[in-house]
Amino acid sequence: MTCHRIGHTPGNSNDLSPLGMDGEADETVAVGDDCVPGRRRRVHGMLKLYYGLNEEGKAAEESESLDPCDINGPHFDPELYLNKLRRECSLAELMDQETCMVKQIRSLDSDMQTLVYENYNKFISATDTIRKMKNDFKKMEDEMDCLSANMAAITEFSASISGTLQDQHTQITKLSGVHTLLRKLQFLFELPARLNKCLELQAYAQAVSSHRRARCVLQQYSHLPSFKGIQDDCHAIMDKLAQELRQKFRDGGSSAKDLSECVELLLQLDEPAEELCDKFLSHARSRLESDLQGLEAEIRPYPSAAKDASARRGCNEFVSSLCLVITSYQELFINHAQTGELLHAFVDNLAARYFSLVERRIQEEKSVGDNSLLVRALDRFHRRLQAVAKLLPGSAVPNKGTEIVIRAATERVKQYLSALQSFYMDSLTDVRQALATPRLSVAGRDAPNSLPELLSSLSASILNQIKSVLASVHLFTAKDITFSNKPYFKGEFCSQGVRESLVVSFIKFVCQSSRHFCESAGDKGGSTPPALLLLLSRLCLDYETSTISYILTLTDEQFLDQHHSPVTPVTTLCAEAKEAAQKLLNHYVKVQGLIISQMLRKSVETRDWVNTIEPRNVRAVMKRVVEDTTSIDVQVGLLYEEGVRKAHSSDSSKRTFSVYSSSRQQARYAASYTPSAPMDTNLLSNIHKLFSERIDIFSSVEFNKVSVMTGIIKISLKTFLECVRLRTFGRYGLQQIQVDCHYLQMYLWRFVSDENLVHFLLDEIVGSSAHRCLDPAPMEQSVIEVICERG
């Protein structure tokens, strides 16, 4: 017995130190612990280790160990092993190893007893089973012996009966052959009468069948007079039958099934196949042309519901009839290859007329309200043409029908694009009406027609309309539509049709139509309301930042499993939208600046600045300019963020303007440099401007309120300056300009990004007025402040 193997799990050390033995002893399971999972496997494992077996139950191939102290080796010597332990181990270690071995021996004995107890019932059951099997096999052997004896007796009786009846069987066979021959002769002699009876009853198929059965025999024995007479009678009767079939075929009053039977019978009567082909196709053409005429009559103006029903019925009847003709033709003339070209030409000719009628009907479908009717009709049309493709391989009809489906889908996409464009323009018309309508009070609150609400409503309605259109167009790619998954349809339709021709084209239309509002002429920007320009600029900017990306992502998820062809990238559309937004905002600034400039121009041009009275108040137009500027500031602030301003000085609202600009002050005190002539102040002013900071009046503005207001104020004050330069002023005219400019300075500096810009332009206005004044006597600054504060 090996102490190391029992209860030792794989991976543990083979060391026999007391610590290793204690570890193994701790892992040993109690004998009575039968319900512990893995207990039985562990017991079997220890027994296999004890007997030197592997997992398959075979003796393990162990390496030979010559060490007599190896407790697991075949050359193990107990005496040497004990002597070695006594030499190397202390008394405590020897006691521990003894205790471990005793525990393992007891555990092994207990496991062996448990295995015996567990398998005792199985041994008894196996013994009973073997005993029962012996009894059953004994009984089966007896039955097999009996069966073998019975089979031998049956074989003997059968052989005896066959020998007894052999002579009679030969005689019966001869009589049967004679009887069959007599029946055939009787059939031949009765054949003319039978054929006449079938002819009277119009049982043509039965007559042809009967004649075909007897034709070979009559031909074989035609040298005998009796058979020759029967053959002649039959030929006469069949000639008469063939004439009746030809007449029936020429009349064409029967159904297609009856005509097919006529052709089949005539072919069996050896009629020329080419002639029958022509007659069959001619008759089929007359029937199919009548269907086409009925379909054409039904396409003429009728109520929509009746037209749809009649068109579907005409479509179904024609295609079904055409398929029936093809099937019948192929079944009848399948062995005549030279007739295939006739069928292709016949089908192509009629299909061309049919396709023209179908396209006319599709073109009349202009309503985009319910797309499901058109999709189902095209699907039905496509499925029926696939049936033609299966019946007539190589025909051009299915491909032409597919082209019609593709054109119809493409045309529907164009209609949806037109509907989106109309919806967008109608929405803009509603916005213009809302901007032109005064805000009405509803229950103490303003009606919801402010710019943010109008922008939100416009953007949401456009987006919802796009989603609705995409949902309608998505019916073309539904899984139950036969042509939806075809490579020739889905790839181009989804990428070029829906994405490019519909979604991308509509986005470009929004940008282009928005830019058109910037092309209006006139001092006041034409008839386009400035608020609409501001709203559209914000709409295009929102499209650039998020909406375009969202729309195209939604489109690609629904329609583009993979890109079949190059498509317009999102960045290109975003750049176009941003360009439109920039152009609209620049135009808004120009329009608002021109409106204020018009007021300032009229106020300057309609006043006599030489003979005016001493100023006592700020002119009303200046108050109107400040009010309008404030209103514009509020309007822009509803849609755009504030923006960045430069730091303002503490006395921005109290800055004073000298009657002379810095250049003119230099001219006043520069007389000593030119004693013989006065200083040319205009020249000095121009020289000073060369070194001053250049102000770009019509530069592009940024997408924030401060930049927009700065642009408007620059245009307004520049216009004011240019108008002043064209007038001549008296003393009080100059003083009025001083008062007006100080009033503007008190308020306008708040709106711009850099207050020095306002100060510079107003300083130029006052200086230009003084330069053109006949008697430049400026007003005291304190008086100006009193007038402006009072005004």
C-alpha positions in Angstrom: 0.0 0.0 0.0 1.3 3.4 -1.0 0.7 6.2 1.5 1.5 8.9 -1.0 -1.2 8.2 -3.6 -4.2 7.7 -1.4 -6.1 11.0 -0.9 -3.5 13.0 -2.8 -4.9 15.5 -5.4 -3.0 16.2 -8.7 -0.6 19.0 -8.4 0.4 18.4 -4.7 4.0 17.8 -3.9 5.4 14.2 -3.5 7.3 15.3 -0.4 6.7 12.9 2.6 7.4 15.5 5.2 5.0 15.8 8.2 3.5 19.0 6.7 2.7 17.2 3.4 1.2 14.3 5.2 -0.9 16.5 7.4 -2.2 18.3 4.3 -3.2 15.0 2.7 -4.8 13.8 5.9 -6.9 16.9 6.1 -8.2 16.3 2.6 -9.4 12.8 3.4 -13.2 12.6 3.6 -15.1 10.7 6.4 -16.5 7.3 5.5 -20.1 8.1 6.3 -20.2 11.3 4.2 -22.0 9.7 1.2 -24.1 12.7 0.2 -21.1 15.0 -0.4 -20.8 15.8 -4.1 -17.7 14.3 -5.7 -17.3 11.7 -2.9 -17.8 8.7 -5.2 -15.4 10.1 -7.8 -12.8 10.6 -5.2 -13.1 7.1 -3.8 -12.9 5.5 -7.3 -9.9 7.7 -8.0 -8.0 6.5 -4.9 -8.8 2.9 -5.8 -7.4 3.5 -9.4 -4.3 5.0 -7.9 -3.9 2.0 -5.6 -4.2 -0.5 -8.4 -2.2 1.6 -10.8 -4.9 2.2 -13.3 -5.4 5.3 -15.5 -8.7 7.1 -16.3 -9.6 4.5 -19.0 -9.2 1.7 -16.5 -6.0 0.4 -18.1 -2.8 -0.2 -16.2 -0.7 2.9 -16.2 2.7 2.8 -17.8 5.0 3.9 -14.9 8.6 4.6 -15.2 10.8 2.0 -13.5 12.2 3.3 -10.2 15.2 1.3 -8.8 15.1 3.3 -5.5 14.1 0.8 -2.7 13.0 3.7 -0.6 10.5 4.9 -3.2 7.2 4.0 -1.6 5.6 4.2 -5.1 8.2 2.2 -6.9 8.1 -1.5 -7.7 11.4 -2.2 -5.9 10.2 -0.7 -2.6 11.8 -2.3 0.5 10.0 -1.7 3.7 13.0 -2.4 5.9 15.2 0.0 4.1 12.5 2.6 4.1 11.9 2.2 7.9 15.6 2.3 8.6 15.9 5.5 6.6 13.0 7.1 8.4 14.5 6.2 11.8 17.8 7.7 10.8 16.5 11.0 9.3 13.3 11.8 11.3 12.8 12.7 14.8 10.4 10.8 17.1 7.7 13.4 16.7 8.0 13.2 12.9 7.8 9.4 13.0 4.7 9.6 15.2 3.1 12.0 12.7 3.8 9.8 9.8 2.4 6.8 11.6 -0.7 8.7 12.4 -1.1 9.7 8.8 -0.6 6.2 7.5 -3.2 4.8 9.9 -5.7 7.4 8.9 -5.2 6.7 5.2 -5.4 2.9 5.7 -8.6 3.3 7.6 -10.0 5.6 5.0 -9.1 3.2 2.2 -10.7 0.3 4.0 -13.8 2.3 4.7 -14.0 3.4 1.0 -13.6 -0.2 -0.2 -16.4 -1.3 2.1 -18.6 1.5 0.9 -18.1 0.5 -2.7 -19.0 -3.1 -1.9 -22.2 -2.0 -0.1 -23.1 0.3 -3.0 -22.6 -2.3 -5.7 -24.2 -5.2 -3.8 -27.7 -4.7 -5.1 -26.3 -4.2 -8.6 -24.5 -7.6 -8.4 -27.7 -9.3 -7.3 -29.7 -7.5 -10.1 -27.1 -8.5 -12.7 -27.3 -12.1 -11.6 -31.1 -12.2 -11.9 -30.9 -10.6 -15.3 -28.5 -13.1 -16.6 -30.6 -16.0 -15.3 -33.7 -14.5 -17.0 -31.9 -14.1 -20.3 -30.9 -17.7 -20.2 -34.5 -18.8 -19.9 -35.7 -16.4 -22.6 -33.1 -17.5 -25.1 -34.0 -21.2 -24.5 -37.6 -20.5 -25.3 -36.6 -18.5 -28.4 -34.5 -21.3 -29.7 -37.4 -23.7 -29.4 -39.6 -21.3 -31.4 -37.0 -20.9 -34.1 -36.6 -24.6 -34.6 -40.4 -24.9 -35.0 -40.5 -22.1 -37.5 -37.7 -23.7 -39.6 -39.6 -27.0 -39.7 -42.8 -25.2 -40.9 -40.9 -23.4 -43.6 -39.4 -26.6 -44.9 -42.9 -28.2 -45.1 -44.3 -25.2 -46.9 -41.5 -25.3 -49.5 -42.2 -29.0 -50.1 -46.0 -28.5 -50.6 -45.3 -25.6 -53.0 -43.0 -27.6 -55.2 -45.5 -30.4 -55.3 -48.4 -28.1 -56.4 -46.2 -26.4 -59.1 -45.3 -29.8 -60.5 -48.9 -30.9 -60.6 -50.2 -27.7 -62.4 -47.3 -27.2 -64.8 -49.2 -28.6 -67.8 -52.4 -26.6 -67.1 -50.4 -23.4 -66.6 -48.9 -23.7 -70.1 -52.4 -24.2 -71.6 -53.9 -21.3 -69.8 -51.1 -19.0 -71.1 -51.8 -20.0 -74.6 -55.5 -19.3 -74.2 -54.8 -15.9 -72.7 -52.7 -14.9 -75.7 -55.4 -16.0 -78.0 -58.0 -14.0 -76.1 -55.8 -10.9 -76.2 -55.4 -11.2 -79.9 -59.1 -11.6 -80.5 -59.8 -8.5 -78.4 -57.4 -6.5 -80.6 -59.0 -7.8 -83.7 -62.4 -7.0 -82.4 -61.1 -3.4 -81.6 -59.8 -3.1 -85.1 -63.0 -4.3 -86.7 -65.1 -2.0 -84.5 -62.7 1.0 -84.9 -64.6 2.8 -87.8 -67.9 2.6 -86.0 -66.2 3.8 -82.8 -64.6 6.8 -84.6 -67.9 7.8 -86.2 -69.6 7.7 -82.8 -66.8 9.9 -81.3 -67.2 12.3 -84.2 -70.9 12.6 -83.6 -70.4 13.2 -79.9 -67.5 15.6 -80.6 -65.2 13.5 -78.5 -62.3 14.4 -80.7 -59.5 13.6 -78.2 -60.9 10.0 -77.7 -61.1 9.5 -81.5 -57.5 10.6 -82.0 -56.3 8.4 -79.2 -58.1 5.4 -80.5 -56.8 6.0 -84.0 -53.2 6.4 -82.8 -53.4 3.1 -81.0 -54.5 1.2 -84.1 -52.5 3.2 -86.7 -49.3 1.2 -86.5 -51.1 -2.2 -86.7 -53.2 -1.1 -89.7 -50.1 0.2 -91.4 -48.3 -3.0 -90.7 -51.0 -5.3 -92.1 -52.3 -3.0 -94.8 -51.4 -5.6 -97.4 -54.3 -7.7 -96.2 -57.6 -6.7 -97.8 -59.6 -6.8 -94.6 -57.1 -4.5 -92.8 -56.8 -2.3 -95.9 -60.5 -1.6 -95.8 -60.4 -0.7 -92.1 -57.5 1.6 -92.7 -59.2 3.4 -95.6 -62.4 3.9 -93.5 -60.4 5.2 -90.6 -58.5 7.6 -92.8 -61.6 9.1 -94.2 -63.1 9.5 -90.8 -60.0 11.2 -89.5 -59.8 13.5 -92.4 -63.3 14.6 -91.6 -62.4 15.1 -88.0 -59.3 17.2 -89.0 -61.5 19.4 -91.1 -63.9 20.0 -88.1 -60.9 20.8 -85.9 -59.5 23.3 -88.4 -62.9 25.0 -88.7 -63.2 25.2 -85.0 -59.7 26.6 -84.7 -60.5 29.2 -87.4 -63.7 30.3 -85.8 -61.9 31.2 -82.6 -65.0 31.3 -80.5 -63.9 28.7 -78.0 -61.8 29.2 -74.9 -58.1 29.2 -74.8 -58.1 25.8 -73.3 -60.3 24.3 -76.1 -58.1 26.0 -78.7 -55.0 24.5 -77.2 -56.7 21.1 -77.3 -57.5 21.6 -81.0 -53.9 22.5 -81.8 -52.6 19.5 -79.8 -55.0 17.1 -81.7 -54.0 18.6 -85.0 -50.4 18.1 -84.2 -51.1 14.5 -83.4 -52.8 14.2 -86.8 -49.5 15.3 -88.4 -50.6 18.8 -89.3 -47.7 21.2 -90.2 -46.3 22.8 -87.0 -45.3 26.1 -88.7 -48.8 26.7 -90.0 -50.4 25.9 -86.6 -47.9 28.2 -84.9 -49.0 31.1 -87.0 -52.7 30.4 -86.6 -52.3 29.9 -82.8 -50.4 33.2 -82.3 -52.8 35.1 -84.6 -55.7 33.9 -82.6 -53.9 34.7 -79.3 -53.0 38.1 -80.5 -56.6 39.0 -81.2 -57.6 38.0 -77.7 -54.7 39.9 -76.0 -55.3 43.0 -78.1 -58.9 43.1 -77.0 -57.5 43.0 -73.4 -55.2 45.9 -74.2 -58.0 47.9 -75.7 -60.1 47.4 -72.6 -57.1 48.4 -70.4 -56.6 51.5 -72.6 -60.3 52.4 -72.3 -60.1 52.0 -68.5 -57.1 54.3 -68.2 -59.1 57.3 -69.6 -60.5 59.8 -67.0 -62.5 58.0 -64.4 -62.9 58.4 -60.7 -59.7 57.4 -58.9 -61.1 54.3 -57.1 -62.7 52.9 -60.2 -59.6 53.6 -62.2 -57.4 51.8 -59.7 -59.7 48.8 -59.6 -60.1 48.6 -63.4 -56.3 49.1 -64.0 -55.5 46.3 -61.6 -58.1 44.0 -63.3 -56.8 44.9 -66.7 -53.2 44.3 -65.6 -54.0 40.9 -64.1 -56.1 39.7 -67.0 -53.5 40.7 -69.7 -50.5 39.3 -67.9 -52.3 36.1 -66.9 -53.5 35.6 -70.5 -50.0 36.2 -71.8 -48.5 33.7 -69.4 -51.2 31.2 -70.5 -50.4 31.7 -74.2 -46.7 31.2 -73.5 -47.3 28.0 -71.5 -49.7 26.6 -74.1 -47.4 27.5 -76.9 -44.4 25.8 -75.3 -46.3 22.7 -74.4 -47.7 22.4 -77.9 -44.6 23.2 -79.9 -41.9 22.2 -77.5 -40.4 19.8 -80.1 -40.2 22.5 -82.8 -37.2 24.7 -82.0 -37.7 26.8 -85.1 -40.9 28.2 -83.6 -39.2 29.8 -80.6 -38.3 33.1 -82.4 -41.9 33.6 -83.4 -43.0 33.4 -79.7 -40.3 35.9 -78.6 -41.3 38.4 -81.3 -45.0 37.9 -80.5 -44.5 38.5 -76.7 -42.1 41.5 -77.2 -44.6 43.3 -79.5 -47.6 42.9 -77.2 -45.5 43.7 -74.1 -44.3 47.0 -75.6 -47.9 48.2 -76.1 -48.8 47.0 -72.6 -45.8 48.8 -71.0 -46.8 52.1 -72.7 -50.2 51.8 -71.2 -48.7 51.0 -67.7 -46.4 54.0 -67.9 -49.4 56.3 -68.9 -51.3 55.0 -65.9 -48.3 55.6 -63.5 -47.8 59.1 -64.9 -51.4 60.0 -64.0 -50.7 59.1 -60.4 -49.7 62.5 -59.1 -50.9 62.3 -55.5 -48.3 61.6 -52.9 -50.7 61.1 -50.0 -50.8 57.3 -49.9 -47.7 55.7 -51.4 -48.8 52.2 -50.5 -51.2 51.8 -53.4 -48.4 52.6 -56.0 -45.9 50.3 -54.2 -48.3 47.4 -54.1 -49.3 47.9 -57.8 -45.6 48.0 -58.8 -44.9 44.9 -56.7 -47.8 43.0 -58.3 -46.6 44.2 -61.8 -43.1 43.1 -61.1 -44.1 39.7 -59.7 -46.2 38.9 -62.7 -43.3 39.8 -65.0 -41.0 37.5 -63.1 -43.5 34.7 -64.0 -43.0 35.7 -67.7 -39.2 35.5 -67.1 -39.5 31.9 -65.8 -41.8 30.8 -68.6 -39.8 32.5 -71.4 -36.1 32.7 -70.5 -34.1 35.2 -72.6 -37.0 37.5 -73.1 -36.5 41.2 -72.8 -39.9 41.7 -71.2 -38.8 41.4 -67.5 -35.9 43.8 -67.9 -38.2 46.4 -69.6 -40.7 45.9 -66.8 -38.0 46.4 -64.2 -37.0 49.7 -65.9 -40.6 50.8 -65.6 -40.5 50.0 -61.9 -37.3 52.0 -61.4 -38.6 54.9 -63.4 -41.8 54.9 -61.4 -39.9 54.9 -58.1 -37.6 57.6 -59.3 -40.5 59.7 -60.5 -42.2 59.3 -57.1 -39.0 60.5 -55.4 -39.1 63.6 -57.6 -42.8 64.2 -56.6 -41.9 63.9 -53.0 -39.0 66.4 -53.5 -41.4 68.8 -55.2 -43.9 68.3 -52.3 -41.2 69.0 -49.7 -40.1 72.2 -51.6 -43.7 73.4 -51.8 -44.2 72.6 -48.1 -41.1 74.6 -47.3 -42.2 77.6 -49.4 -45.7 77.5 -47.9 -44.1 77.4 -44.4 -42.1 80.5 -45.2 -45.2 82.2 -46.4 -46.9 81.4 -43.1 -43.8 82.7 -41.2 -44.0 86.0 -43.2 -47.7 86.4 -42.4 -46.9 85.7 -38.8 -44.2 88.4 -38.8 -46.5 90.9 -40.5 -49.4 90.2 -38.1 -49.3 92.2 -34.9 -48.9 90.1 -31.8 -52.4 89.6 -30.3 -52.9 89.2 -26.6 -54.5 85.9 -25.6 -55.7 85.6 -22.0 -53.2 88.3 -21.0 -50.3 86.6 -22.8 -48.7 87.3 -26.2 -49.6 85.1 -29.1 -46.9 82.5 -29.9 -45.4 84.2 -32.9 -42.1 85.4 -31.5 -38.9 84.6 -33.5 -37.7 81.7 -31.3 -41.2 80.1 -31.5 -41.5 80.7 -35.2 -38.0 79.2 -35.8 -38.7 76.2 -33.6 -42.1 75.6 -35.3 -40.6 76.0 -38.8 -37.7 73.7 -38.1 -39.9 71.0 -36.4 -42.5 71.1 -39.2 -39.8 70.7 -41.9 -38.1 67.8 -40.0 -41.5 66.1 -39.4 -42.3 66.4 -43.1 -38.9 64.9 -44.0 -39.5 62.0 -41.7 -43.0 61.5 -43.1 -41.6 61.4 -46.7 -38.9 59.0 -45.7 -41.4 56.7 -44.1 -43.5 56.8 -47.3 -40.5 56.2 -49.6 -39.3 53.4 -47.2 -42.3 51.3 -48.5 -40.3 50.8 -51.7 -37.7 48.9 -49.7 -40.0 46.8 -47.5 -39.1 43.1 -47.1 -42.3 41.8 -48.6 -41.8 43.8 -51.8 -40.2 41.5 -54.4 -38.1 44.2 -56.2 -36.9 45.9 -53.0 -33.9 43.6 -52.5 -32.9 43.3 -56.1 -29.4 44.7 -56.6 -30.4 46.6 -59.7 -33.0 48.5 -57.6 -32.1 48.9 -54.0 -28.5 50.1 -54.4 -29.1 53.0 -56.8 -32.6 53.8 -55.5 -31.4 54.2 -51.9 -28.1 56.0 -52.6 -28.9 58.1 -55.6 -32.6 58.2 -55.5 -33.6 58.7 -51.8 -30.4 60.1 -50.3 -29.1 62.3 -53.2 -32.1 63.1 -55.3 -34.5 63.6 -52.3 -32.8 64.4 -49.0 -29.6 66.1 -50.3 -31.5 68.0 -53.0 -34.0 69.3 -50.5 -31.2 70.5 -48.2 -29.5 72.2 -51.1 -32.9 73.7 -52.1 -33.3 75.1 -48.5 -29.9 76.8 -48.8 -30.4 78.0 -52.3 -33.9 79.4 -51.7 -32.6 81.1 -48.6 -29.8 82.7 -50.5 -32.3 84.0 -53.1 -33.7 86.4 -50.4 -30.3 88.1 -50.4 -30.6 89.0 -54.1 -33.5 91.5 -53.7 -32.6 95.1 -54.8 -33.6 98.4 -53.4 -32.5 100.7 -50.6 -34.6 98.8 -48.1 -33.8 95.3 -49.3 -36.9 94.8 -51.4 -40.0 93.2 -49.9 -38.2 90.6 -47.7 -38.8 91.4 -44.0 -35.5 91.7 -42.1 -36.8 89.4 -39.4 -37.3 86.7 -42.0 -33.6 87.1 -43.1 -32.5 86.8 -39.5 -34.7 83.7 -38.9 -33.5 82.0 -42.0 -29.9 82.7 -41.2 -30.4 81.0 -37.8 -32.2 78.1 -39.5 -29.3 77.5 -41.9 -26.8 77.8 -39.0 -28.8 75.2 -37.0 -28.8 73.0 -40.2 -25.0 73.4 -40.3 -24.4 72.5 -36.7 -26.8 69.6 -36.2 -29.9 69.2 -38.4 -28.1 68.1 -41.6 -26.1 65.5 -39.7 -29.2 64.2 -38.0 -31.2 64.0 -41.3 -28.5 62.2 -43.2 -27.8 59.8 -40.3 -31.5 59.0 -40.2 -31.6 58.5 -44.0 -28.5 56.3 -44.0 -29.8 54.1 -41.2 -33.0 53.4 -43.1 -31.7 53.1 -46.6 -28.0 52.6 -46.9 -26.8 49.2 -45.7 -23.7 49.8 -47.7 -22.7 52.6 -50.1 -23.2 51.5 -53.6 -22.0 54.7 -55.2 -20.3 57.9 -54.1 -22.6 60.2 -52.1 -22.4 63.8 -51.0 -20.5 64.0 -47.7 -22.1 65.7 -44.7 -19.3 68.3 -44.5 -20.1 69.6 -48.0 -23.7 70.2 -47.1 -22.8 71.8 -43.8 -20.4 74.1 -45.5 -23.1 75.1 -48.0 -25.6 75.7 -45.1 -23.0 77.8 -43.2 -22.3 79.9 -46.4 -26.1 80.5 -46.8 -26.4 81.5 -43.1 -23.4 83.9 -43.4 -24.8 85.5 -46.5 -28.3 85.9 -44.9 -26.8 87.5 -41.8 -24.7 89.8 -43.8 -27.7 90.8 -45.9 -29.7 91.3 -42.7 -27.1 93.7 -41.4 -27.1 95.6 -44.7 -30.9 95.8 -44.8 -31.2 97.1 -41.2 -28.3 99.4 -41.7 -29.9 100.8 -44.9 -33.2 101.3 -43.1 -31.6 103.4 -40.4 -29.4 105.1 -42.9 -32.5 106.2 -44.9 -33.9 108.0 -41.9 -30.6 109.7 -41.3 -30.2 110.7 -44.9 -33.6 112.2 -45.1 -33.1 114.1 -41.8 -29.9 115.6 -43.2 -31.0 116.3 -46.7 -34.4 117.9 -45.8 -33.0 120.5 -43.3 -31.6 123.9 -43.9 -28.4 123.7 -41.8 -27.3 127.3 -42.5 -30.4 129.1 -41.3 -31.5 126.7 -38.6 -32.4 128.0 -35.1 -30.3 127.5 -32.0 -30.8 123.8 -30.8 -32.9 123.3 -27.7 -33.6 119.6 -28.1 -32.4 116.4 -29.6 -33.9 115.8 -33.0 -36.7 113.2 -33.1 -35.0 111.2 -35.8 -32.1 110.6 -33.4 -34.5 109.2 -30.8 -36.0 107.1 -33.5 -32.6 105.8 -34.5 -31.8 104.8 -30.9 -35.3 103.2 -30.5 -34.9 101.2 -33.7 -31.4 100.1 -32.8 -32.6 98.9 -29.4 -35.5 97.0 -31.1 -33.0 95.4 -33.5 -30.8 94.5 -30.6 -33.7 92.7 -28.9 -34.6 91.0 -32.1 -31.2 89.6 -32.8 -30.8 88.6 -29.1 -33.7 86.3 -29.5 -31.9 84.1 -31.9 -28.1 84.7 -31.4 -25.9 84.7 -28.4 -24.4 87.9 -26.9 -20.8 87.6 -28.2 -17.6 89.1 -26.9 -17.2 92.9 -26.2 -14.0 94.8 -25.5 -13.7 96.3 -22.0 -15.7 99.6 -21.7 -14.3 102.7 -20.1 -16.0 104.2 -17.1 -17.0 107.4 -18.9 -18.2 105.9 -22.2 -21.6 107.6 -22.0 -20.1 111.0 -21.2 -17.4 111.3 -23.8 -17.2 114.8 -25.4 -16.5 115.6 -29.0 -14.4 118.5 -30.1 -15.6 120.7 -32.9 -12.3 120.0 -34.6 -10.9 116.6 -34.9 -7.3 116.0 -34.0 -6.2 116.9 -37.5 -8.0 120.2 -37.3 -6.7 121.0 -33.9 -3.2 120.5 -35.3 -4.1 122.9 -38.2 -5.3 125.6 -35.7 -2.0 125.6 -33.9 0.2 125.1 -36.9 0.1 128.7 -38.2 3.6 129.3 -37.2 4.8 126.7 -39.6 3.3 128.6 -42.6 3.1 132.3 -41.8 2.4 133.4 -45.3 -0.7 131.2 -45.8 -3.3 129.4 -43.7 -2.8 125.7 -43.1 -4.8 123.5 -45.5 -6.8 121.6 -42.9 -8.4 119.3 -45.5 -5.0 118.0 -46.5 -4.0 117.5 -42.9 -7.2 115.7 -42.2 -6.6 113.3 -45.1 -3.0 112.8 -44.0 -4.2 111.9 -40.5 -6.7 109.4 -42.0 -3.8 107.5 -43.6 -2.4 106.7 -40.2 -5.7 106.0 -38.5 -7.2 102.5 -38.2 -9.3 101.6 -41.3 -12.9 100.7 -40.7 -14.4 98.1 -43.0 -18.1 99.1 -43.2 -19.5 96.1 -45.1 -17.3 93.3 -43.7 -18.8 89.9 -42.8 -20.3 89.6 -39.4 -19.9 86.8 -36.9 -22.8 84.7 -35.6 -23.5 86.7 -32.4 -25.5 89.8 -31.4 -22.6 92.1 -30.8 -21.1 91.6 -34.3 -24.5 92.0 -36.0 -25.2 95.3 -34.1 -21.7 96.6 -34.8 -22.2 96.0 -38.5 -25.6 97.8 -38.5 -24.2 100.8 -36.5 -21.2 101.1 -38.8 -23.4 101.4 -41.9 -25.7 103.9 -40.2 -23.0 106.2 -38.9 -21.0 105.9 -42.2 -24.1 107.1 -44.1 -24.6 109.9 -41.6 -21.0 111.0 -42.2 -21.3 110.9 -46.0 -24.5 112.9 -45.9 -22.9 115.5 -43.6 -20.0 115.9 -46.0 -22.4 117.0 -48.7 -24.0 119.8 -46.7 -23.0 123.3 -45.6 -23.6 124.3 -42.0 -24.2 127.5 -40.0 -23.3 128.1 -36.4 -26.5 126.6 -35.0 -26.4 123.7 -37.6 -23.0 122.7 -36.2 -24.3 122.9 -32.7 -27.3 120.7 -33.6 -24.9 118.1 -35.0 -23.0 118.3 -31.8 -26.2 117.6 -29.8 -27.3 114.8 -32.0 -23.9 113.1 -32.0 -23.6 113.3 -28.2 -27.1 111.8 -27.9 -26.1 108.9 -30.2 -22.9 108.4 -28.3 -24.8 108.1 -25.0 -26.6 105.0 -26.3 -25.0 103.4 -29.3 -21.7 102.5 -27.5 -23.6 99.8 -25.6 -24.4 97.8 -28.7 -21.0 97.5 -30.4 -18.0 95.3 -29.7 -15.6 98.2 -29.5 -16.9 101.6 -28.2 -13.9 103.4 -29.9 -15.5 102.6 -33.3 -18.6 104.7 -32.4 -16.4 107.4 -30.9 -14.3 107.6 -34.0 -17.2 107.8 -36.5 -19.1 110.4 -34.4 -15.9 112.4 -34.0 -15.5 112.3 -37.8 -19.2 113.5 -38.2 -18.7 116.4 -35.8 -15.3 117.3 -37.3 -16.7 117.1 -40.9 -19.6 119.4 -39.9 -17.2 121.9 -38.4 -15.0 121.8 -41.5 -18.1 122.7 -43.6 -19.4 125.3 -41.1 -19.5 129.0 -42.2 -19.2 130.2 -38.6 -17.8 127.4 -36.5 -18.8 128.4 -32.9 -19.2 125.2 -30.9 -21.7 124.8 -28.1 -20.5 124.4 -24.5 -20.2 120.7 -23.5 -22.2 121.3 -20.3 -25.1 122.8 -22.3 -25.0 119.8 -24.7 -25.2 117.4 -21.8 -28.2 119.2 -20.3 -30.0 119.2 -23.6 -29.3 115.4 -24.2 -30.3 114.4 -20.7 -33.5 116.4 -20.9 -34.2 115.0 -24.4 
